[in-house]
Amino acid sequence: MSTSGKASRAKVNPLPMWSEAALHDVPECAGELILAVLSQVADMERKRIAERTAAGREKAKADGKHAQAARKAAACAY
């Protein structure tokens, strides 16, 4: 045993089901299917985000609001 005064801590994987060993045991065809499904979900989510932001911009334009870049603070002359 170590008497250095520091307690040893085991590294804990927060996502044990997605560990390298767990993914290594997945057959290649099943892994490709999982990847394809997750890719499709990500694509659908990107489209939903784009639709929501476009709708928000249209609503803001209809309300007479317009986006402006933040103004920079005036430079101090020392």
PyRosetta script that sets phi, psi and omega in degrees:
from pyrosetta import init, pose_from_sequence

init()
pose = pose_from_sequence("MSTSGKASRAKVNPLPMWSEAALHDVPECAGELILAVLSQVADMERKRIAERTAAGREKAKADGKHAQAARKAAACAY")
pose.set_psi(1, 149.9)
pose.set_omega(1, 179.2)
pose.set_phi(2, -87.5)
pose.set_psi(2, 138.0)
pose.set_omega(2, 178.4)
pose.set_phi(3, -112.5)
pose.set_psi(3, 30.2)
pose.set_omega(3, -177.4)
pose.set_phi(4, -76.2)
pose.set_psi(4, -9.9)
pose.set_omega(4, 177.9)
pose.set_phi(5, 91.9)
pose.set_psi(5, -10.3)
pose.set_omega(5, 179.4)
pose.set_phi(6, -99.9)
pose.set_psi(6, 131.3)
pose.set_omega(6, 177.8)
pose.set_phi(7, -78.0)
pose.set_psi(7, 134.2)
pose.set_omega(7, 178.7)
pose.set_phi(8, -80.0)
pose.set_psi(8, 136.0)
pose.set_omega(8, 179.6)
pose.set_phi(9, -116.9)
pose.set_psi(9, 132.1)
pose.set_omega(9, 176.4)
pose.set_phi(10, -77.2)
pose.set_psi(10, 137.5)
pose.set_omega(10, 178.4)
pose.set_phi(11, -71.8)
pose.set_psi(11, 123.8)
pose.set_omega(11, -176.9)
pose.set_phi(12, -104.1)
pose.set_psi(12, 128.0)
pose.set_omega(12, 177.2)
pose.set_phi(13, -82.2)
pose.set_psi(13, 119.8)
pose.set_omega(13, -178.1)
pose.set_phi(14, -68.0)
pose.set_psi(14, -21.7)
pose.set_omega(14, 178.9)
pose.set_phi(15, -123.3)
pose.set_psi(15, 75.2)
pose.set_omega(15, -173.4)
pose.set_phi(16, -62.5)
pose.set_psi(16, -30.0)
pose.set_omega(16, -178.3)
pose.set_phi(17, -72.2)
pose.set_psi(17, -18.3)
pose.set_omega(17, 179.1)
pose.set_phi(18, -103.0)
pose.set_psi(18, 17.2)
pose.set_omega(18, 179.4)
pose.set_phi(19, -65.7)
pose.set_psi(19, 161.9)
pose.set_omega(19, -178.4)
pose.set_phi(20, -59.2)
pose.set_psi(20, -39.0)
pose.set_omega(20, -179.7)
pose.set_phi(21, -66.2)
pose.set_psi(21, -39.6)
pose.set_omega(21, -179.8)
pose.set_phi(22, -65.9)
pose.set_psi(22, -41.7)
pose.set_omega(22, 179.7)
pose.set_phi(23, -73.0)
pose.set_psi(23, -25.9)
pose.set_omega(23, 179.6)
pose.set_phi(24, -68.2)
pose.set_psi(24, -28.9)
pose.set_omega(24, -177.7)
pose.set_phi(25, -82.6)
pose.set_psi(25, -8.1)
pose.set_omega(25, -179.8)
pose.set_phi(26, -77.6)
pose.set_psi(26, 130.3)
pose.set_omega(26, 177.4)
pose.set_phi(27, -60.6)
pose.set_psi(27, 151.9)
pose.set_omega(27, -174.0)
pose.set_phi(28, -57.9)
pose.set_psi(28, -44.0)
pose.set_omega(28, -177.9)
pose.set_phi(29, -66.3)
pose.set_psi(29, -37.9)
pose.set_omega(29, 178.0)
pose.set_phi(30, -68.8)
pose.set_psi(30, -37.8)
pose.set_omega(30, 177.7)
pose.set_phi(31, -63.9)
pose.set_psi(31, -39.7)
pose.set_omega(31, 177.6)
pose.set_phi(32, -65.5)
pose.set_psi(32, -37.8)
pose.set_omega(32, 178.1)
pose.set_phi(33, -65.4)
pose.set_psi(33, -44.8)
pose.set_omega(33, 178.3)
pose.set_phi(34, -60.6)
pose.set_psi(34, -44.5)
pose.set_omega(34, 179.3)
pose.set_phi(35, -62.5)
pose.set_psi(35, -41.4)
pose.set_omega(35, 179.6)
pose.set_phi(36, -64.1)
pose.set_psi(36, -41.6)
pose.set_omega(36, 179.9)
pose.set_phi(37, -66.2)
pose.set_psi(37, -46.2)
pose.set_omega(37, 179.4)
pose.set_phi(38, -63.9)
pose.set_psi(38, -35.6)
pose.set_omega(38, 177.2)
pose.set_phi(39, -64.2)
pose.set_psi(39, -42.1)
pose.set_omega(39, 179.1)
pose.set_phi(40, -66.0)
pose.set_psi(40, -40.9)
pose.set_omega(40, 178.2)
pose.set_phi(41, -62.2)
pose.set_psi(41, -43.0)
pose.set_omega(41, 179.0)
pose.set_phi(42, -63.7)
pose.set_psi(42, -40.0)
pose.set_omega(42, 178.9)
pose.set_phi(43, -64.4)
pose.set_psi(43, -43.3)
pose.set_omega(43, 178.3)
pose.set_phi(44, -63.3)
pose.set_psi(44, -39.7)
pose.set_omega(44, 179.5)
pose.set_phi(45, -65.9)
pose.set_psi(45, -40.2)
pose.set_omega(45, 176.4)
pose.set_phi(46, -59.2)
pose.set_psi(46, -42.1)
pose.set_omega(46, 179.3)
pose.set_phi(47, -65.2)
pose.set_psi(47, -41.3)
pose.set_omega(47, 178.6)
pose.set_phi(48, -63.3)
pose.set_psi(48, -41.1)
pose.set_omega(48, 178.6)
pose.set_phi(49, -63.6)
pose.set_psi(49, -43.6)
pose.set_omega(49, 179.2)
pose.set_phi(50, -62.0)
pose.set_psi(50, -41.0)
pose.set_omega(50, 178.4)
pose.set_phi(51, -63.7)
pose.set_psi(51, -43.7)
pose.set_omega(51, -179.7)
pose.set_phi(52, -65.0)
pose.set_psi(52, -42.7)
pose.set_omega(52, -179.0)
pose.set_phi(53, -68.8)
pose.set_psi(53, -36.9)
pose.set_omega(53, 177.7)
pose.set_phi(54, -64.9)
pose.set_psi(54, -41.9)
pose.set_omega(54, 178.4)
pose.set_phi(55, -63.6)
pose.set_psi(55, -39.3)
pose.set_omega(55, 178.2)
pose.set_phi(56, -65.0)
pose.set_psi(56, -40.4)
pose.set_omega(56, 177.6)
pose.set_phi(57, -65.4)
pose.set_psi(57, -41.2)
pose.set_omega(57, 178.9)
pose.set_phi(58, -63.7)
pose.set_psi(58, -41.7)
pose.set_omega(58, 178.9)
pose.set_phi(59, -64.4)
pose.set_psi(59, -43.0)
pose.set_omega(59, 179.1)
pose.set_phi(60, -63.3)
pose.set_psi(60, -39.5)
pose.set_omega(60, 179.1)
pose.set_phi(61, -65.7)
pose.set_psi(61, -41.0)
pose.set_omega(61, 178.9)
pose.set_phi(62, -66.1)
pose.set_psi(62, -31.3)
pose.set_omega(62, 178.6)
pose.set_phi(63, -81.6)
pose.set_psi(63, -1.1)
pose.set_omega(63, 178.6)
pose.set_phi(64, 83.9)
pose.set_psi(64, 12.9)
pose.set_omega(64, 178.4)
pose.set_phi(65, -94.2)
pose.set_psi(65, 149.6)
pose.set_omega(65, 175.6)
pose.set_phi(66, -142.2)
pose.set_psi(66, 146.8)
pose.set_omega(66, -177.0)
pose.set_phi(67, -78.4)
pose.set_psi(67, 137.8)
pose.set_omega(67, 175.5)
pose.set_phi(68, -132.1)
pose.set_psi(68, 150.0)
pose.set_omega(68, 174.9)
pose.set_phi(69, -69.3)
pose.set_psi(69, 147.3)
pose.set_omega(69, 178.1)
pose.set_phi(70, -62.7)
pose.set_psi(70, 138.3)
pose.set_omega(70, 179.4)
pose.set_phi(71, -75.4)
pose.set_psi(71, 139.9)
pose.set_omega(71, 177.8)
pose.set_phi(72, -83.8)
pose.set_psi(72, 145.6)
pose.set_omega(72, 178.0)
pose.set_phi(73, -67.1)
pose.set_psi(73, 144.0)
pose.set_omega(73, 179.7)
pose.set_phi(74, -62.6)
pose.set_psi(74, 138.1)
pose.set_omega(74, 180.0)
pose.set_phi(75, -70.4)
pose.set_psi(75, 135.5)
pose.set_omega(75, 178.9)
pose.set_phi(76, -82.7)
pose.set_psi(76, 133.5)
pose.set_omega(76, 178.6)
pose.set_phi(77, -98.0)
pose.set_psi(77, 109.4)
pose.set_omega(77, 179.5)
pose.set_phi(78, -108.2)
pose.dump_pdb("model.pdb")
